[in-house]
């Protein structure tokens, strides 16, 4: 095809309607994806024609552990060796049976290049008790193979059985449908971006096509959230029966304080219906884990213990949002995975509405491609998918609820200050006040960020002389204050009934790693610099294989006293959040980003950044180092960085602007990728542990 014909073809494609173009690009993407699948990922299939590598099935019956049907590898000796082999080897295929879990291992060989010492040649992962019970490891022996050793490196709790071991087994052509689908979607998106030059287009909410693209991104986020729920548990259970008293009091129920609290409310009491060890009160300090361990005193872990009773110190929002509605409708309780899924959907919907509210409030010039990609990046960069994937641990439910209500407060406040009618304004401010109450019932410390955002908006409204006193006070301040005051009174009364203090939520009395009552607020440059490192700069631990990264668990003991430290990473490991460093560009910008933005960007930014640092420092001193504390900051951090990027980065005519645009776009895509990978690598590792087949199927996307 010459240049003239290519230009004619390009011109004809540009004349196609959007549906026709999309259909053509989908077909083209599908064809290219199939070519990539066959020519790249399945290329080894075409290398099997060589007769130099004969297929050989090893005889297992001659080895110790053979039971007539399979070779058993026991926990005390999870290894087997095959001696006196004499065959060139390109692959080893092993079919297993045993426990339903992802088990890792390695393969060692002796060949002509290393005839005496067994050297490592390959690693593998397999689920002996599932559909992914067979693995093929690539082995490139140098000359003939003389010895083969298969070793499971994970600790075995029960035997694993080898059903067959085959050298150079011929592999069928196996098209990975999920990989083809994902490649088709990616290629189609790329074609559409270049066909309609989305990188040169500004986002216009009034345009139907732009609204549809925004809706498509939201649906993609919700689809991923559905995939997280599907993968979090192989049973995909939504509900569970109301537990018996023995189940409530069993040590296993430590995983769900919300179930225990609902049971307490149903029994007409505030304290949890848990048995209390009388020896606990006799201790000099029952909150000292060292003393409890030394005297072997049992207790219910991580519950608030006060005046001989157990309480839950976790925010009640998930109880009111998910547990009680499900219980009242069905008489059963939600699984924590289902509760996490519901809260994640609420947070995603609120987040996308918050973005629209902030756009209406600030009215910046927004690049369409950065906007769409950035919405995905905010979801990943704020760890929302990771929080949902960790929901098998109830600790993550209040974090999901807090993210949702913080986003809801943002959108309600944004639309309330510009409401056109008295009824609409009063309703939005009332709901805004209600969202503050629900935020306190999720994560009380997150209110600091909400107030830092809202203070300039509300103060400008209250002191706006162009508005009538009725509009400022009766239609705005009063509807907002009514739910806030009533909610605050109810929460303080609830605290007083339990702990004799209006402002004690129970965190001071928790039975955990240390005596939390001694965690005090004080200023220290060393603690401040440590917080900045651990909460913002601490890197991921890189892995060679899927999922390629994990949270760091390295601990520091240089704080002068005990500090709780577990799984964590810094916010700047999500490249989107580096957009916060564009703040000086906005602060020193002489003209407002938009004439209709009410000049609110600068005061909001000047309050939000210190609020993030203050909240991080408080969490560091009162809590410690953990990804859950980092997540108190993540949503506001990502949204702030996102809007700074939108206001400062554009695909303009200069070469430097385009280079910067490409760098930022790559950073957003990297943020999305890391956010997705953290679904499979987090504190709970639910997918790995509860749905090993799903985990392995996803890992197969990244290798042939």
Protein Blocks (a to p, Z undefined) as FASTA:
>chain_A
ZZklmmmmmmmmmmpcfklmmmmmmmmmmmmmmmmmmmmmmmmmmmmmpcklccddddfk
lpghiaojaccddfklgcccdehiacddfbdcdddeddddddddddddddfklmmbccdf
bdcdddfkbmklcccdddddehjafbdcdddfbdcfbdcddfbdcehiacdddddfklmm
mmmmmmmmmmmmmmnommlpccdfklmklmmmmmmmmmmmmmmmmmmmmmmpmnlpabdc
dddfklmmpmklmmomklmmmmmmmnopabdcddddfklmmpmblmlmklmmmnopacde
hiaceehiacdfbdfklmmmmmmmmmmmnopacdfklmmmmmmmmmmmmmmmmmmmmmmm
nopacdfklmmmmmmmmmmmnommmmmmmmmpmklmmmmmmmmmmmmmmmmmmmmmmcfb
fklmmmmmmmmmmmmmmmmmmmmmlmmmmmmmmmmmmmmmmmmmkbcfklmmmmmmmmmm
mmmmmmmmmmmmmmmmmnopaklgolmmcccfbdfklpccdddfklmmmmmmmmmmoccd
ddfbdehiacdfbdcfkeopacdddddddfklpmklmmmmmmmmmmmpmbafbfkloomm
mmmmmmmmmmmmmmmmmmmmmnopcfklmmmmmmmmmmmmmmmmmmmgccdfbfklmmmm
mmmmmmmmmmmmmmmmmmmocfkommmmmmmmlmmmmmmmmpZZ
